């Protein structure tokens, strides 16, 4: 009985804390993905945060387009990297175009 209770607690915690220790995901910022043409160029811009106290960077669309030398944006993605409940995090805007 005690082992079943411990198993249920472990399963509950894994559902509640999923992605809290480590997260590395990429999310599209478009609704018509089946019609999207990415383009020949790609640009990225990131923002960073450490210890929930310090944050810096320019993760905007304009900064990403300038970093990739883009004049036309066809598609945008968002990358999120997070360690230990946000102890360190990086959010990156990725733009594609020409």
C-alpha positions in Angstrom: 0.0 0.0 0.0 2.8 2.4 0.8 4.6 1.8 -2.5 1.3 2.5 -4.4 0.9 5.8 -2.5 4.5 6.7 -3.3 4.0 5.9 -7.0 0.8 8.1 -7.1 2.7 11.0 -5.5 5.6 10.6 -8.0 3.2 10.5 -10.9 1.3 13.6 -9.6 4.5 15.5 -9.2 5.8 14.6 -12.6 2.5 16.0 -14.1 2.6 19.2 -12.1 6.3 19.9 -12.5 6.7 18.8 -16.1 9.1 21.1 -17.9 10.2 22.9 -14.8 13.7 21.5 -14.6 14.6 21.8 -18.2 12.7 23.2 -21.2 13.9 23.6 -24.8 11.0 24.2 -27.2 10.4 26.0 -30.5 6.9 27.4 -31.2 5.7 28.7 -34.6 4.1 32.2 -34.6 2.0 31.6 -37.7 -1.5 30.3 -38.3 -1.3 29.2 -42.0 1.8 26.9 -41.7 0.9 24.9 -44.8 1.2 28.0 -47.0 4.4 29.4 -45.5 7.5 29.9 -47.6 10.4 30.5 -45.2 12.8 32.4 -47.6 16.6 32.3 -48.1 17.6 34.2 -44.9 17.2 33.7 -41.2 17.7 36.1 -38.3 17.7 35.6 -34.5 17.5 37.9 -31.5 17.4 36.8 -27.8 16.5 38.0 -24.4 18.1 36.4 -21.3 17.3 36.2 -17.6 19.4 34.9 -14.6 18.3 34.3 -11.0 14.9 35.9 -11.7 16.6 39.2 -11.0 18.6 40.2 -14.1 17.3 40.4 -17.6 18.8 41.8 -20.8 18.7 41.6 -24.5 16.5 42.7 -27.4 14.4 39.7 -28.6 12.1 41.8 -30.9 11.2 41.1 -34.4 13.0 44.1 -35.7 16.3 43.1 -34.0 16.0 39.6 -35.4 15.4 40.9 -38.9 18.3 43.3 -38.7 20.6 40.5 -37.4 19.7 38.4 -40.4 19.7 41.3 -42.9 16.1 40.7 -43.8 13.9 43.2 -45.5 10.8 41.0 -45.8 9.6 38.6 -43.1 7.7 35.5 -44.2 7.6 33.5 -41.0 8.5 33.7 -37.3 9.3 31.2 -34.6 9.9 31.5 -30.9 12.5 29.4 -29.1 12.3 29.0 -25.3 15.1 27.6 -23.2 14.6 27.3 -19.5 16.6 25.7 -16.7 15.5 25.0 -13.1 12.2 26.9 -12.8 13.6 29.9 -14.7 16.9 30.2 -12.8 18.4 30.7 -16.3 16.2 31.4 -19.3 16.6 32.5 -22.9 13.8 33.5 -25.3 14.8 33.8 -29.0 12.8 35.2 -31.8 13.7 33.6 -35.1 12.5 35.2 -38.4 12.7 33.9 -41.9 12.5 35.8 -45.1 14.4 37.6 -47.8 
